[in-house]
């Protein structure tokens, strides 16, 4: 199969022929239809997170089941599926307490590392390696896609939509009437905005430095915008909501903006870190602020229960109540992946999608 291979930090991805193993028990091979170009992969490409190379990245995809291993009962050959980048066992403490996104067995279930080139092992990323024509995945990572949901839309449900909407509805559990700030209005931030709107937030303040991102935030439901290039965004947010917001979401992955989100939160409020802060970074918070019962929490994958949450997200999309088509700024072929990442780094797109089933 063709796949985009990462050979090292700050090197272009190279399209290569990569061998993929046959599925074993509880495993599935899918034919990739579409995969999103996500900033999280860029963290590994830029060396902000470690990655053994060569590797095939990609973690936001949808496709068609092509082969199934023994004991697979939840899907059949020909099924259209979203691939979640967290596989869950269903019986560890986290799973039985309703937190499958923190499953203790995820690494065992989701990292087959059974890709190779000429006998050399190729690292499989996030248990899927979606920048490829095929993916070998755990059956527990698959969610059925309704026939009338386009595969490119389903692919984005696999990460950016789930991560963003879920951060607001699952992790923070924003309540009707509460106030929200979203720092960073890319693919994930726009979905945090959608999640806050769906939860009934009274004010949803979008914070970014790019005019096109702020315009998109308005389209996705922001009630107010703050151009962070024109002054202190913390003071601007507090000028809109006196004392600060109930929840301030960080959707970029920077220490500075994480600390700003903590400052934006009111007494008793929360900063919610959705972006991937650099692997070895440290966040510094004022100790006295904890006397105000302020807090900072992480949000991983929108606290997803994938077989439940991804299904209702796709249903909202079918009803026209969730914008996904509008997220897609550009479409590329697999061979154009470096061009797609250049556009992402330049801030030109909300989300780009690689189309592989032409």
Beta strands, then each sheet from edge to edge (+ up, - down):
strand 1: 2-6
strand 2: 14-17
strand 3: 19-20
strand 4: 27-37
strand 5: 55-56
strand 6: 61-68
strand 7: 80-83
strand 8: 115-117
strand 9: 120-124
strand 10: 134-138
strand 11: 142-144
strand 12: 179-183
strand 13: 203-208
strand 14: 224-227
strand 15: 245-250
strand 16: 265-273
strand 17: 295-298
strand 18: 328-332
strand 19: 351-355
sheet 1: 2+ 1- 5+ 9+ 8- 3+
sheet 2: 10+ 4- 6+ 7- 11+
sheet 3: 10+ 4- 19+ 18+
sheet 4: 14+ 13+ 12+ 15+ 16+ 17+
end
